[in-house]
Amino acid sequence: PPVDPENCVKEFPDLSTGIILFDIWIANSDRHAGNLSMDKTPGKPAHLNVFDHSHALFRSEGEERLNRLLEKFAITEITEAGANRHCLLDELDTSDHFEKWLKKFDLLPNFVVEESCATMVESGILIAAEGRSAVQFLRHRKTKLRELTMQNRREFRAISGWPLPMDLQ
């Protein structure tokens, strides 16, 4: 790290779209170039590493943050104090991969979210009430991801057109 966001999107437009949508889903307000890295070892396919999700979900504020961001885009600098504008947001110049990733989120079974949050409770990272809140938040945001994306199309400054199906608009 850090990556050059422009180069990252150029090398990985599909994955960059997925990262942006994932960060919208989990309300990660701290995706900057320092928490992405590219491995371009000669002779191997380029690889993108994504890490540091400490500003996602509860952050340091707990359930209050989930309630506040439930219906918010949550990946721009205006989201909350200390938030960063998502480093890939201004570089992504195509909407070609959105439908693929939105369908992946649509198809993600709720039990995966539920089991992941239960594991966090069982390991002592979350208390039971936080686990329940995380499940509710993630399930709701999963159903709203398409809408949140389309309502905030203007934030994708490098995309000049959105030739997406009408149900996205």
TAJOSUL-V24458 format. One record per run of one state. SS is the DSSP state (~ for helix, > for strand, _ for the rest). FROM is the first residue (numbers start at 1). TO is the last residue. Records with the same first field share a line. If there is no record, write none. Layout:
BEGIN
SS: FROM-TO + FROM-TO
END
This chain:
BEGIN
_: 1-4 + 12-12 + 26-32 + 40-46 + 51-62 + 70-97 + 108-109 + 123-127 + 152-152 + 156-165 + 169-169
~: 5-11 + 13-25 + 33-35 + 63-69 + 98-107 + 110-122 + 128-151 + 153-155 + 166-168
>: 36-39 + 47-50
END
